[in-house]
Amino acid sequence: MNGSLHSSPDVVDIKLKRGPAGLGFNIVGGVDQQYVMNDSGIYVSKIKDDGAAAVDGRLQEGDKILAINGVKLEDLTHRATVDLFRTAGEDVELRVMKKLPHHMNGPTGSQPEHKSSMSSLGILLALAGAASIFAFIYMRHFRKQF
């Protein structure tokens, strides 16, 4: 796994041994599910407690995974990347670009959960508003009938 990206101090190679619960982290992103605007890369969204990644300690939420066992993740869908992880074997080497605050949308930290809760909240508010309008029109229509 050599290349110009390795010369960057923000890029590291991390070797993990798959445990009973897999590698112990979740991912987001891909060409079909961009997590960062104008970037179809694959990002770590959650490190699972006591998983291989948590025990190792180097992989962090928000890190961008550049390659798995030497296979670059450029221009892959989310599903193709998941399949690549599933077939990567017991010993997995990741090339990772460490999280940089200016690469993330919004505040750093548990960004994926914050982002999904905000979109869920927006959807909930829109549905509540639509239900209120529907109820108002419905009640007004039936008042005229009585």
C-alpha positions in Angstrom: 0.0 0.0 0.0 2.2 2.8 -1.2 1.1 6.1 -2.7 1.3 9.8 -2.3 -1.4 9.8 0.3 0.9 7.9 2.8 3.3 10.9 2.9 0.6 13.0 4.7 1.0 13.0 8.5 -2.8 12.7 8.7 -2.9 9.3 6.9 -2.2 6.2 8.9 -2.3 2.4 8.3 -4.2 0.5 11.0 -4.3 -3.3 11.2 -7.3 -4.9 13.0 -8.0 -8.5 13.7 -11.7 -9.3 13.2 -13.4 -10.3 16.5 -16.6 -12.1 17.3 -18.5 -8.8 16.6 -16.6 -8.0 13.4 -14.3 -5.1 13.2 -16.3 -3.1 15.7 -17.3 0.1 13.8 -20.0 1.4 11.5 -19.5 3.4 8.3 -21.3 6.1 6.3 -20.8 7.5 2.8 -20.2 6.2 -0.7 -21.0 7.6 -4.1 -24.7 6.9 -3.5 -24.8 8.3 0.1 -22.5 11.3 0.5 -21.9 12.0 4.1 -19.7 15.1 3.5 -20.7 17.5 0.9 -18.9 17.0 -2.4 -17.1 14.0 -1.0 -18.2 10.4 -1.7 -15.6 8.9 0.7 -16.3 6.4 3.4 -16.3 7.6 7.0 -16.4 6.0 10.4 -19.7 6.9 12.0 -19.5 4.8 15.2 -17.0 2.9 17.2 -18.6 0.0 19.0 -17.6 -0.6 22.7 -15.3 -3.6 23.1 -15.0 -4.1 19.4 -11.7 -4.6 17.6 -11.4 -0.9 16.7 -12.2 0.3 20.2 -9.6 -2.1 21.7 -7.0 -0.9 19.2 -7.9 2.7 19.9 -6.5 4.4 16.8 -9.6 4.5 14.6 -12.0 7.3 15.6 -15.4 8.5 14.6 -15.1 10.9 11.7 -12.0 9.3 10.3 -12.1 8.7 6.5 -11.2 5.2 5.3 -9.2 5.4 2.1 -8.5 1.7 1.5 -9.1 -1.8 2.8 -6.3 -4.3 2.4 -4.8 -2.2 -0.4 -8.1 -1.7 -2.3 -8.9 2.0 -2.7 -12.5 3.0 -1.8 -12.7 5.7 -4.4 -16.0 5.8 -6.4 -17.6 2.9 -4.5 -21.2 2.7 -3.4 -22.0 2.2 0.3 -23.1 -1.4 -0.4 -20.0 -2.3 -2.4 -17.8 -1.0 0.5 -19.8 -3.0 3.1 -19.3 -6.1 0.9 -15.6 -5.4 0.7 -15.4 -5.2 4.5 -17.3 -8.4 4.9 -15.0 -10.3 2.6 -11.8 -8.7 3.8 -10.8 -11.7 6.0 -9.7 -11.9 9.6 -6.7 -9.6 9.5 -7.7 -6.3 7.9 -5.4 -3.4 7.1 -7.1 0.0 6.8 -5.5 3.2 5.3 -7.2 6.0 7.2 -7.2 9.8 6.9 -7.6 11.1 10.5 -10.5 13.4 11.2 -9.8 17.0 10.6 -12.3 19.5 12.0 -12.6 21.5 8.7 -13.6 18.3 6.8 -16.7 17.7 8.8 -20.1 19.5 8.3 -21.0 21.2 11.6 -19.5 20.4 15.0 -17.0 17.6 15.6 -17.8 14.7 17.9 -20.7 12.3 17.3 -21.6 14.1 14.0 -23.5 11.2 12.4 -26.0 10.9 15.3 -26.4 14.7 15.4 -27.0 14.9 11.7 -29.5 12.0 11.6 -31.4 13.4 14.7 -31.7 16.8 13.0 -33.1 15.4 9.8 -35.5 13.2 11.8 -36.6 16.2 13.8 -37.2 18.2 10.6 -39.3 15.3 9.2 -41.2 15.1 12.4 -41.9 18.8 12.5 -43.0 18.8 8.8 -45.4 15.8 9.5 -46.8 17.5 12.6 -47.4 20.7 10.6 -49.1 18.9 7.8 -51.3 16.9 10.3 -52.3 20.2 12.0 -53.3 21.8 8.7 -55.2 18.7 7.7 -57.0 18.6 11.0 -57.9 22.3 10.8 -59.3 21.9 7.3 -61.1 18.7 8.2 -62.7 20.2 11.4 -63.7 23.4 9.6 -65.3 21.4 6.8 -67.4 19.3 9.2 -68.5 22.3 11.2 -70.2 23.7 8.2 -72.1 20.4 7.7 -73.7 20.5 11.2 
